[in-house]
Amino acid sequence: MIWQMRTTLDIDDDLMERLIERHRDLSKTEAIETAIRCYLQRDAADRLRALAGQLDVEDVSAELRRADRTT
């Protein structure tokens, strides 16, 4: 099931025009959804990069390869 939300937004005309110019083949809704998805993807990557060096990761790849050879 797909949920959709109707929302009224006040978006700067120049900003909207620039977005539509870059995505001429999309409707306004599709262009805004694409922009939001891109923002969320970039934000997720930034958050992941911020975690670099903060987690201890044990490399068990050699152990897994050894176990794989014996089975």
N, C-alpha and C positions, 0 to 999 in steps of 0.2 A: 504494500500500500504506500503510495506517495502522498506526503503531506505538503501542501502548499500554503503559504501565508501571504495574504495581500497586505502590503505595507505602503503607506504614503511617505515619501521622502522629499526633503527640500535639498536638491543637489545643485551646486553651482553650475550655471549654464555652460561656462567655458570648460569646466572639467568634464561635463557630460558630452559636450561637443567633441573634445579631444578623444574621449573614450570611443565614441561612435566612429570617428575618423579612422581609428586603428582597427576597428572591427566592423567594417561596412557590411559584411555578410550576415551579421547577427542583429537580432532585434535589441531594443534597449534592455529588456529584461535579460536576454541571453548575455549581452555584453557586461552588465552589472554582475550577473552570477559568475561569469568567467573571471572578472576582476576580483571578486570576493574569494573564489577558489584559489586563484594565484596568490593572493595575499595570505590565505590560510596555509598554503603549502610552504611559502617562503618563511612564514612565522614558525611553522613546525620545524623546518630545517634549522632556523636560527636557534630555536630552543634546544634542539638536539646538539648543535655545535657548542652551545653554552655549557652543556654537560660534560664536554670533553675533559678528561683528566679527573673527573669527580667520581668515577665508578671504577672499582677494581674488577677486572675481568680475568678469569683464570683461563689460560689457553689449554684446552684439553684435546686439541686436534690430533696430536701425536698419539695420545692414548686411544682415541676413537679409531684412528687408522690401524693401530696394532690390534684392537679388538675386532675390527672388520676383517682383517686378514686371517684371524683364527676361526671365524664362523663360516 
